[in-house]
Amino acid sequence: MIKVSTKTGDKGNSGLISGERLPKSHPLFQAIGDIDELNSWLGLVGAKFGSEFALHKKQIYQIQDTLFYLGAELAGSTKTTLNSTQVRNLEKYSDSLQSLMADDWHSKFLLPGGTELGGYLDVTRTVCRRAERSTVYLSETRAIRPVVLRYLNRLSDFLYILRCYVNHSLDYSERKFNSHQ
């Protein structure tokens, strides 16, 4: 039996791939934890997709895999790193979805939610933004390759576009922010 509990973190620190140990309060673990939470939300979104969104479910699973590469890179892996192909894939996904919606699909600020799946995507997007912020914060003290920050930024854009596409596909009439109250 392989034991999950190593007990090496019982004193509030944890190890990296390199063997370096840092306090669990270190910004690196905040960023990795936010990315882990993001990946969990993506798993929930993937589980909620029905057969009409099979292609998007596949995209979500590819993104989850990519987030493991991203997390490993932040943890110090030199073998498992993110590359610009993954950023381009997100851009292609986003462009494809936008082409399927009306030209004015993004003319107003939209209230979060709509459909249940749209709501899950909105929460996932906000967790992605948090992961991006914590990674930017980490980049102030550790070298982070620009592709990592680009990926997280494109991912939050994609999640917003996917949310709009899902609501559009499910014939939900978006509730728009009313700035004239």
Secondary structure, 3 states (H helix, E strand, C coil): CCCCCCCCCCCCEEECCCCCEEECCCHHHHHHHHHHHHHHHHHHHHHHCCHHHHHHHHHHHHHHHHHHHHHHHHCCCCCCCCCHHHHHHHHHHHHHHHHCCCCCCCCCCECCCCCHHHHHHHHHHHHHHHHHHHHHHHHCCCCCCHHHHHHHHHHHHHHHHHHHHHHHHCCCCCCECCCCC
